Amino acid sequence: MDAVSATASAPVHAVSGAVASASQSEFAQADSSSKPPPRAPSSQSTTTSTSRARATFRAHASGLLDGEPHMTQDDFVKAIAPANENYHKIARESYAVLFSVADRKHRGLVSFQDWEFFENLLQKPDAEYEIAFRLFDTDGNGVVDYDEFIDYYNKNKSDDSIPFDWNCDWVTLYIGDKKKRHSMTYPQFAQMLRGLQGERVRQAFHFYDRANTGYIEPEQFQKIIEKTAKHKLSDRLLASLQTLCNISTSSKISYANVRAFQNVIRETDMVDVIVKNACAKSPDGTITRLDFMNEAARSTKFSLFTPMEIDVLFHFASLDNNTGRLSRDDFRRVLDPTWQDPVTLYTLAQAEKVEAAKHAFQHPGHFLSEVFESAYHFLLGSVAGALGATIVYPIDLVKTRMQNQRSKIPGQLLYKNSWDCFRKVIHREGFAGLYSGLGPQLVGVAPEKAIKLTVNDFARGKFTDDDGKITILGEIISGGSAGACQVVFTNPLEIVKIRLQIQGEVAKSIEGAPKRSAVWIVRNLGLLGLYRGATACLMRDVPFSAIYFPTYAHLKKDYFGEGPNKTLGIGQLLVAGAIAGMPAAYFTTPCDVIKTRLQAEARVGQTHYRNIAHCATTIWREEGFKAFFKGGPARIMRSSPQFGCTLAAYELLQSLLPLHVGGKTEAGHSIPSGEVKEVPPEKRQVEYLRSRNALKILLDIDENFGKPKVSQLKESWKLVPGFNAK
């Protein structure tokens, strides 16, 4: 049995009679004075609803009963909980607890009529509470009595839940005392659930405050909140609950603090509206405590928040920003339950890929989707890199020819400067001459970028500590390692490209000089010849990457402010890449000149360089120090625009060719932020939203409502031969 089918099966089937005979008419009869009769739907809306229900049912039903298609519990969960939603706080398999509402005949299967009934139920504006009511109305008579409620609660509560007194005065107000118990109608039941969480917190506080001091320890407060409201709070807030004691001089947490915290959480939606409006009016998008209070006064008819509640709100919102001016993201980090730490998101994504690879044979579809996604990004990066290289290639050709020009030898001064070189190439060789040797360049773009980026990311991960920090030395070594690894692949392509770039001017200066192809050059050089100048290539690429990657990372982080709560725009990324490429390209020009001279074929009468030292000393002696920086400006002009063009092309390709993975569309370049991306509200299924809200109400009763308890799991495992429970 898979995880979805297994989850909640024991408690669900124990009360699957909840919907055997309960109907809308029975609810109306139970308390007709408290609830207006439902408005009859139009024939057009009924037809549309039925068609949608039938389409959904056919798409998911995999079971058969009496020759008719039926939904299994797994099918049901997939239908009401789309795969592209966020299940960080409420696990997808938890939706199985709602199966018993749809399974009206308790057969473990849902027919089309059952599914249509359930979808119709979800269309009601109060579906969340009615679903909960039907779960507790185990005999389906339209009311919930005390014994019925307690029995179902005990079957579904956690083994380690904080004790709750169902004979307390608060419960008596809703259902009467022991001598005068009465059943709850649907409206009464819904109102009781509305206030249940507050009573749970109050009783939990008394449970830990045995001495009746009005104070509890921070650790005890954290346990209370985790047991009562974990599904409503962000990970950042949950990890910082114990710091609530810091809003006062006491080392403990008072009951007033707890109530203030609970009230803030209850008004999360209102807080978000106030913060959004206040930030919109602020010139820099940040607000102070006074700005929040003023906007709250304008947005509400009376004072909605007490001074202590505002203290609680700003204490948690300021955890990662103690400047006194907070952005909307500072508030969402603690109030949005979908927010997750970006490092955690990255770790989970990598772990998912590793698991997919481990179980490739058991679940080939999932593994292949991961492979396909990586191939998609690699392909787009290759095409974008090729476009970027093509656009700036004429600059690279001019750079190579300027570096190979030996100005001290009579008759060899072909070009006065880069512009003169560019003009003469077009005049003598035509426009196509600017793209001599482009083929090897395009072949090497994808592997070069893939190797460089992969090695850099891998090395940075090794040098990053548990707090996510990396030293400057670690960044330099990571970048240098990336540059070193790419030489194995790029050096052969470099030498072929350079010889193709230069042979155009040789053909014009030497009559009858043959024009060689890339294949001829490779055959002529042989394997060892293809790595001529590899040491010089290392001397260029290692420092280039060691300069480029740390500079690029620090420009994004320290200058443009990239972080978990800020994603840089395309313009900022372009500027950061261009600036980082300038010093990296210019300071490594001497090594590039030496590499070019070693890899270019010497002409008749020119010095044949034996090695790096001989090349360097000869250039110094014959041409002077300035010769080492030939083509330096061209390298800057090439590297910066190439990065910009490549990134812009990648953005364009992603928007034109979006990737659909698991129902999600990946379009646009972005750096993961702390907020989990969800489906826009206007595109969500109403069925999913109502189902999710119904689960939230049930989780207010108990954090693990509907999940199998440890004791139940042990009983199930006893049926397995050889199992010995201790």
N, C-alpha and C positions, 0 to 999 in steps of 0.2 A: 504493500500500500504506500502511495507517495505521501509527501509531507502535507499537501493540501487536503487530501482525502482523510488522512489520519487525524489531523488537528481538530480538536473539539468534538470528535465523533461520540465519545462516551457521554459527555454532558448534553450534547445536542439531542441524541436519540432518546435520552432519558425523559425528555420533555417534548418530544415531537408531537404530542397531542395538543400543543398550544394553538394549533390552527385547524383542528379537525372540524369544528362547527362554528368557529367565530366568524362573523360576517359584519359588514357595515351596518346592516339593519339591526343586528343585536347590539352594536355600540349605541345606536340611536335609541333603542329601547331602554338600555341600561341607564342612560342619563340624558334624556331628550331635552331637558330644560337647560342643560349646561353646554350643549353643543348643537349648533344649527345644522339642519339637514344639508347634505352635500348638493351642490348645483348639478343638474343633469348635463352631461357633456353633449356638445353638438355632434351630429352624425358624422360630419367631416373629420373632427378631431378624433372621434372614436375609431374611424376607419384608418386614419394615419397611425394612431397608437397601436392598433392591432397589426398593421403591416410591419411596423418597426419591431414589435415584439416577436412576430413570426420570423422575420429575417435574423434577428439575434439568436433566437432559439435554434434555427436550422444551422447557423454558423458554429454553434458550440455543442449541440446535443450529440453525444457519441454512444449513448446506451440504447438498448432496445428492450421493450416489454410488450408482449403480445403483438409483435410486428410493428409497433409504433416507436418512433424515436423518443428518447427521454434523456434528460440531463442527469449526469452523475454529480456528486458533490464537487468534484474537481471542475467539471464543466461549468457548474453554477458560479464558482468563485471566479473563473476566467471571464464569465459574462458580466458580472457586476463590478469586477475590479480589474480595469484595463492594465495591461502590462506597462504602459508608458507613464503611469502615475508614480508619485513618491510614496514609498512604503517604509520610510525610515522609522517613523514613530508607531505606526500601526501596521503590523506585518500583513502581507497579502493573505496568508493562510488564515488569519483571524476572521476573515469574512465568512468562513465556513459556518460560523455559529448562526448565521442568518438562514442557513439552508433549511432548518426545521420549520421556518415560517412559510417557505414556499412548498415544502413537502407535506401537503395537507393530509395525505393518506398514509403517511409514515411508512413508505415502501423503500426509502433510500434512493428514490428516483423522482424526478420532477417532470411531469408531462407538460405539453404546451399549455393546457388550461391552467395548470398550476403556475407556470411562468408568466402567463398573461395576468393572472390574479396578482402575482408579486410585483410585476411592473406597474400595474394600476395602483397598487398600494404605494409604490415609491413616488408616484406622481402627485400624491397628496402633500399639501404644504406642511402638515404635521407628521409626515411619515416616520421621522426619527423616533418620536415618542410612541407612535402606534405600533411600530415593529417591536419595541421593547415591551410594550403592554402584551402583545400577542405571545411573546416568549414566556412571560410569567403567567399568563392565563392558560395554564397547562390543561385544564379540562374544557376549555373553549366555551365557557358559559357567558362571556362578556364582562366578567368582573374578576378581580384578584383578591382572594381572601388572605388572611395572615399566614395560616399554615402553608398554603400554596406558595406564597412568596418566600417564606423562610426555607422551605424544602428546596426550591429551585436555587435560591441563593447559596445554600450550603453545598449543593452539588457543583457549583461553579466558582466558588471563591478560592483564593490561593491558600495553600497549606500554611504559609507563613504570614498571612494577612494580620494586620493589627486588629485586636478584638473589637467588636462593635455590639453594643447592647440594644437589641431590638425590642426591649421592654422599657426603654427610656421614655421620659416625658415627651420628647420631641416626636417619637413614633406614635405615641398615644394620641397626640393631637390629630393625626391623620387617620388612625385605624381603631382608636378606642383602647381602653385598658383591658386587662385580662378577662374581666367579667363582662365587658360590653364590646367585644370585638365586632367590627362590621367590615364588609367587603368594600374594596375601593373600585369605583367606576373608572373609566378611562381618564377623564379630566382630573380626578383626584389623584390617580396614580402618577400622571405626568407631572402634576404640581409637586408631589412628594419627591420624585426623582430630581426635580429642579433644585431643591434645597438639600439633597442628601449629602453631597460632597462637603458642604460647609459643616454639617453635623458630624461627619466622619472625622474631619480635621479637629473639631472641638473635642470629641471623645478620645482621639489619639493623643491630644495634648494632655488631657487628664490621665491617660494611661501612663505617660512618661513622667508627669509631674505628680508623683506619689505623695509628696510632702505638701502639696497645695501651696507652693510658693509663688505661682504665676510665672515661673521661668522654667525653661528646659535647656539642655545642652545643644549646641549647634549640630552635633552628629544626630541627635534625636529629631531635630527639625528636618534634617535632610531625609531621614527615613520616612517621616510622615508625608512629605511632599512626593517622594518617590513612589510611595504606596497609593497615593490618592490622585496625583495630577501629572505623573511622568509623561503621559501621552500628549499633554498640552504644552510642554515646555521644551525649549531648545537645549541642545547638549551643553552649550556654553553656560546657560543659566543653571542647569542641573549640577554642573561641576563646581559652581561657585555658591551653592546654597548656604554653606556654613559661614560665609562672610557676612551674612545678614546681621550678625551681632555687632559688626563694625559701625552700624549707623548710630550706635549709642556708646556710652562709656563702659557698659557692662560686657562681660565676656559670655553672657548667656543671652537667650532670646526670649522675650516676653510674649505673652499671649496677644498683646496689642500689635507687636511686630508681625506675628503670624497672620492675624486678621487683616492687617494692612497689606501684607504680601498677597494674600488670597484675593482681596478686593482688586488689587492692581491686575492680577492675572485674569480675573473675571471681566475686567474692562479693557482687555488687550485691543480689541477692535477700535474702541473709542480713542485709546492712546495713540494708535497708529494714525487715525484721522487727524488728531490734534497735532501730532508731530509732523505729518505730511504738510498740513496747512502752514504751520509755523516755519518750517524749513523753506517752503516755497516763497515766503515773504522775506527771508533772510538773504542778504546780498551774497554771502559765501555758502549758503545752504546748511549752516550750522546754527544751533540755538542754545541758549542758556536756560537755567531753571526759571528765570523770570519770564523769558519769552514763552516757555511752555505754559506757565500759569496764566499769562495774559491771553494766550490763544484759547486755553481751556475756558476762561471766563467768557470769551466771545462765542465759543462753540456750544456752550451749555446754558440752560436757563437758571441753573443754580450751581453752587460749588460742588463739583463731582468728586474731587480728590481732597483728602485731608492732608495736612502738612506731613504727617508720618508716611502716608502713601506716596507722596511726591519724593520724600527722602529715599524710600525703598526703590522707586522707579529709577531715580538718578544714580543711586548707588550701583545698581547692577548695570545700567547703561554706560557708566563711566569706568567699568572694569578694565577696558583696553584703551581708554582715552581719558586721561586725567587733566585735560586742558581747560575744562569747564565749558567748552563749546562742543556740542555733540551733533553728529549728522544723523540722518534717518537710519543709516546702516548700523550705527552704534546701538540704536534701540531695537532694530530688527534682529541683531545678533543674539539678543537675550529674550526677545518676545516672540519671534517667529519659530515655531517648533520644527520647521523644515530646514532651518539653518544648520549647516555642518561645517566643521573645520576643513579647509581646502586640503590640508595634508592628509586628513583622514579620508577624504573623498578620493584622492590620488592613490592612497594605499589600498583602499577597497577595490578600486578599478584594476590595479595591478594584481591584487590577489584573485580577482575574478578571472583574469586572463590566465593566471597560473593554474587555477582549478580547471579552467576550460581545457588547457593543454593536458593536464593529468588525466582527465576523463574524456579524452578525445574519442575513444572507441565506444564508450558507453553513451555519450551525448555528442555525436559528431556535428549535429546542427549548430549547437552553441559554439563549439570550437571553430567551426568554419566561419561563423559570423564574425568572431574576433579576428580571424585571419583576413577575412574579406574587408573588414573595417581598416585594418592596418594597410592592406594593399591599396585601398581607396585613397588614404592619405598619402601613401608613397607615390601613387600614380599622379595625383594632383600636384604634389610637391615637385615631381620630376618634370611635368609639363610646365609648371610655373617657373621652375629653375631654368628650363630650356628657353622660355620666352625672355626671361631676364638676361640670360647670357647672350641671346641673339641681339637684343636691343643695344647692349653696350659692347658687342664684340669688335666693332671698328676701333674703339678706343684701345682695346687689348692688342689689336694688331699694330696700331701706331706705337704703343708702348714697347712691344717686342722689337720692332725695327729700330726704334731709337736706342734701345739698350744694346743691340747688336752692332750698332754703327761705331766703327773704330776711327775716330776723328783725326788721330795723329798720323795716320798712314795716308800718303798722297793719293788723291783721287777717290778716296773712300768717303768723303763728306757729302753724302747724298742728300741729307736733310738738314736745314738750318734749325728747325724746331718742330714741335709736334704738329702744329698747324700746317707747316710746309710739307711735312710727311703726309698728312691727311690729304692735302690738295694734290700732291704729286701721284699718290696711289690712284686716285680717281682719274687723273689725267692720263696716266700711263697704262693702267690695268683695268680701268672702268670701275663702275660701282661694285661689281661682283668681286673685285680684288680686295675690297674691305672685309670680305667674309672668307678669305682663304684659310683653310684649316678649321672651319666651323664644325665639321663633322665630329672629330675627336672630342671637341669641347662639349658638344651636346651629349655624346655617349657617356662622358664622365660626370655630368652634372648630378644626376640622381644618386649614383653610388657615393660620390664625394660628400654630398649633403647628408645622406643617410648615415654614413660612417661617422662623420664629424659630429653630428648632433647626438647620435646614439652613444658614442663613447664619452662625450662631454657630460651627458645626463647621467650615465652610469658612474663615471668617476666622481661627479658632484655628490651623488647619493652615498658613495663610500666615505667621502670626507665630511658629510653632514652629520652633526650630532643629534641626540634625541630631541633637542629643542628646535631643530630645524635650522641651525646656524652653521655656517661654513667659514673658515678662515680665508684670508687673502691668498695665503700660500696654497691652500687646497683648491681655490678657484684657478690659480695660475697653473698648477699641475694638471688639473682637469682639462683646461683648455689646451695646454701643450700636448697632453696625451691624445686628444682628439686630432690635433694637427699631425702628429706623428703617425697615427694609424692610417690616415687617408693617403699618405705618400705611397704606400704599397700599391694602391690602385691608380692614383693620379699621375705618378711620374711617367709611366709609359705613354699615357695619353698626352702629357705635356710636351714630351720630346717630339712626338709625331706632329702635334699642333704647331710647335715653333718652326719646325723645318718646312711645313706647308706654308706658314705665314711669310717666311723669308724667301722662299724660292721664286716668288713673284718678282722681287727686285733683282734677283740673280739673272732671271731670264731676260730682263730688260738691259742689264749691264753687260752680260756676256752672250754674244751671238751664238746661237745654236745650242744653248744650254737646254737639256731635256727637262720636261715637266714631269715630276714624279707623283705617284698616287700614294695614299696612306698605306695601302697594302704593300706597295714596293718598299716603302720606308721601313715598315715592320719587318719584312723578310730580310732586308739588307742589314738592319741593325742586329737582329737576333735577340734572344732572351736577355743576355747580359747587356747588350747595347741599349735596350729599352730602359735600363736602369742607370744609364750614364747620367751623372749629375744628381743622383738620388740623395747624396749627403748634403749637397747644396739646397736641394728641395726641402729636406728636413730642417736645415738651418733657416729656411724661410717660413715654412708652414708651422713649425712648433712655436716660435715667438709670435707669429701672426695670431694664431688661435689663443695663445696665452695672454695676449693683449686684448684681443677682440671680445672674447666671452666674458671675462670679469668686468670689462668696461661697459659692455652692453647690459649686463645684469645690474650693475650699480646705477647706471643711468636710469633704468626703468624703476628701480626701487627707491633710490635716494633723491633723484631729481624730479621724476614724474610722479612719484608716490604710489607706485604699484603695490598692491597688497591684497589680503583676503577680501577687503571691502571696496576695492577699486580696480576696475578693469581698464587698461589703457586702450585708447582709440587707435585707429589705423595711422593717423598723423603722428601721434606720439611714438608709436613703434618705428615708423619710418625715420623720424629724427634721431631716435636712440641708435638705430642701426647705422645710420649714415655717420653720426659723430663717432661711434665706436670704430667704424671702419677706417676713418681717416688716419689716426696715429698708427693703427695696426698695419695699414698698407704702406705708409711712408717710411716708417722706421725699419721695415724689413726689405726696403728697396735694394740695398747693397747685396743682400743674399740673392735677391731675384735677378739682379744683373749678372752675378757670377753664375747662377744656374742657367740663365739664357745663353751666356757665352759658351758654357761647357756643352750644352745640348745642341746648339746651332752648329751646322757643318762649316768648318773653316774653309775659306776660299784660298785660291792660289796666291801665295805671297803673304798670307796672314799667319800670325803665330798660332800654332796648335797647342792649346792648353792641356797640360798633362794631368793636373789635379787642382783642387780648390786653392791651395797655397800658391801654386805657380800662376793660376789665373788672377788671383788677387794682387800679387806683387807685380805682374805684368801690366795690369790695368793702372795701378798706382804709378808705375814708372813711365808708361807711355802716354797716359791720358790724364793723370792727376786725380785728386780726391773727388772732384765734382762728377767724374764719370760713374762713380758708384751710385749716384742718385739720378742717373738717366731714366726717364720714364716715371719718376716719382709722382709728379702731378697727374700724369695719365692714370697711374694706379689708383690714386685717390678718386679721380673722376670716374673710374670704372667701378671700383668696389662699392661706393656709396649708392650710385643710381641702380646698380645691379641688385643690391639688397632690396631697395624700394620697389623696383619693378617686379621682382620675384614675389614679394609679399602682396603687392596689389593684385598681381595676376592670380595668386592663390585665393585671395578673397573673392575675386570675380568668378573663378571656377567653382568655388564652393557654393556661391549663390545660384549659379546656373545649373550645377549638377549636384544638388543636395543628396546626402546619403540617408536612407531610411533604415534605422537599426532599432528593432524592437518597437516599432511604431513611432519612434522619435526621429525628427529631422535634424541633422547636423548641418547648419549653415552658418557661415561667418566665423572669423578667427576670434577667439576669446580665451582669456586665461581664467581657469576655474576660480570662482569666487566662493565665499562661504555659503551663500544662499543656494539651495538646491533648485535647479530649474524644473518647474512644473508645467503642465499643460495650462495654457491661458484659461481663466475661468469661463470665458464665453464659448470655448471649444470643448469644455468638459461635459460628460454625460451627467444629466440630472440624477440618473439612477445611482451612479457612483458617489456623487456628493451626498445624497440622502443616506446611502448605505454607510458611508464613512461617518457621517454625523450620528447615525444610530449606534455605531460602534463606540463613538466617543461617550455617548450617554451610558452605555453598558460598562465602559471602562471606568466611569465615575463611580459605579457600584463596587467594582473591584478591578485592579490593574490587569489581572490575568483572566478576566471573565471569559468563559467558554473554552479555555485551553485545558487540555488534560492535566490533571494533577499528578504529582510524583507517585502518590499511592495508587492511582488508577493505572499508571503506566506499569508499575510493578506487578499489578494483578494481571495485566495483559501479557507481560513477559513470562509469567508462570506457566502459560500455555505452551511455551517453547520448550522442546525436549532438552534436558541437560541444564536448564536454568535453575540456579540455586540462590534465591533471594535471602539476604541476611538482614 
